[in-house]
Amino acid sequence: MLTGLYRPGTSVLHRTPAGAKLAGLLLLTTVLVALRTPLAVAVGAAITVVTYAVARMRPKDLWAQVRPLRWVALVLVPFQLWSGGPTAAIVVVGTLLVAVGAAGLVTLTTRVTEMLDAMLWLLRPLRRLGVDPARVALVLSMTIRAIPVLAATFDEVREARRARGLERSPRALITPLVVRTLRHADRLGEALAARGLDD
Amino acid sequence: MIKLDAVTHAYGERTVLRDITVDLPDHRIGIVGANGSGKSTLVRLLNGLVLPTSGSVTVHGLDTRRDGAQVRRKVGFVFADPDAQIVMPTVAEDVAFSLRRQRMDKAEATARVAGVLRRFGLEGHADHPAHLLSGGQKQLLALASVLVTEPQVLVCDEPTTLLDLRNARQVTGLISSLPQQIVLVTHHLHLLEGWPRVLVIDEGTIVADGPANDVLPYYVSLMSSPAATDAPPPR
């Protein structure tokens, strides 16, 4: 859910606190999973579409969120048709699409810092177990930030491999990718220390 | 004032800095040296990222070993690769991240972030993903994220190395205009022209120390021909 990116705006949804949006998302998905009926899926889908409109998002924004699921659906639909019939296929795949679509909308309308603040609040009880919520939140934000960096590193390594005529060598891809990723982690750790993270 | 007193630093068996004693009160200090000469380790000593194996480093009277957290509040650090120092996914969030440890009032923090972004010409990118910025804009963001905490000293370790000429000029122009004390490590010697103090590091020691006009020609000769080093280094 967090890998999507915030889209600035002034809609009601943008102004709604992150905690409320996360609670709404949890409620919607829980109801869908509990009821497991095509009607519930249809209502859930309608709610999702309406909330996208309320947030002034376009249909293509919704499509961008659920599009990565098309390959999963390609496998799930025939399997569910075979194992549970058409109703099961509609319920399982529909629930998945609605949940991902709704989660995507939370991401599109919520700044990462607001999401992290909400998570900090949610994770507070874990302090008793020795978990530092601030650290968990920071790890999550760094994970999001790392995705484009690692994607760029992957592209560069793949190009370098091609330039050396080693397109088919997995070692020529994996070794530099791992080395550069570790080096990046090392530098990131140093930068965090310089910004006083451990102080 | 930054003071290094008999500082030696070793990574395992390899000694990278040897018995360095120097006072750095100047407003602008350049550091040059070949790759592996020890200059990056030297500047990492200044905010306690690296602690000396022996000797001591003090910044405004604070010892980096004993008062590391306070030193880091006074000394900001900008690295060569902005991608490795941008932590948060969007521009404004990364700047705001620096203020988290200051426990600042939210409205005040938001105003401070907006002010810094405006100053660095990034106000139009506040909610943009950091990875979509150009190389120069990323380095400006890295600078903004450091300067939002208003450090008294700014250490920059090759901040223009990965930038094209236009972006390098923009970043350098901005660094030069800052009121803070600046310690700048660079291979781009023209950036240091006119600076009151430049140190040349070679094999872990300071081999020249003086105004840029005296030191840089010596450094160029040192790098060009070993024979030229027979000339006495400027001090």
HADDOCK unambig.tbl for C-alpha pairs under 7 A between the chains (distance, minus, plus):
assign (segid A and resid 8 and name CA) (segid B and resid 127 and name CA) 6.63 0.50 0.50
assign (segid A and resid 113 and name CA) (segid B and resid 93 and name CA) 6.52 0.50 0.50
assign (segid A and resid 141 and name CA) (segid B and resid 88 and name CA) 6.00 0.50 0.50
assign (segid A and resid 141 and name CA) (segid B and resid 89 and name CA) 6.96 0.50 0.50
assign (segid A and resid 142 and name CA) (segid B and resid 87 and name CA) 5.74 0.50 0.50
assign (segid A and resid 142 and name CA) (segid B and resid 88 and name CA) 6.28 0.50 0.50
assign (segid A and resid 144 and name CA) (segid B and resid 89 and name CA) 6.48 0.50 0.50
assign (segid A and resid 145 and name CA) (segid B and resid 87 and name CA) 6.41 0.50 0.50
assign (segid A and resid 145 and name CA) (segid B and resid 88 and name CA) 5.85 0.50 0.50
assign (segid A and resid 145 and name CA) (segid B and resid 89 and name CA) 4.77 0.50 0.50
assign (segid A and resid 148 and name CA) (segid B and resid 131 and name CA) 6.47 0.50 0.50
assign (segid A and resid 184 and name CA) (segid B and resid 84 and name CA) 6.14 0.50 0.50
assign (segid A and resid 187 and name CA) (segid B and resid 84 and name CA) 5.69 0.50 0.50
assign (segid A and resid 188 and name CA) (segid B and resid 84 and name CA) 4.85 0.50 0.50
assign (segid A and resid 188 and name CA) (segid B and resid 85 and name CA) 5.69 0.50 0.50
assign (segid A and resid 191 and name CA) (segid B and resid 85 and name CA) 5.13 0.50 0.50
assign (segid A and resid 193 and name CA) (segid B and resid 49 and name CA) 6.96 0.50 0.50
assign (segid A and resid 194 and name CA) (segid B and resid 49 and name CA) 6.50 0.50 0.50
assign (segid A and resid 194 and name CA) (segid B and resid 72 and name CA) 6.58 0.50 0.50
assign (segid A and resid 194 and name CA) (segid B and resid 77 and name CA) 6.22 0.50 0.50
assign (segid A and resid 195 and name CA) (segid B and resid 98 and name CA) 6.60 0.50 0.50
assign (segid A and resid 196 and name CA) (segid B and resid 69 and name CA) 6.68 0.50 0.50
assign (segid A and resid 196 and name CA) (segid B and resid 72 and name CA) 6.29 0.50 0.50
assign (segid A and resid 199 and name CA) (segid B and resid 69 and name CA) 5.05 0.50 0.50
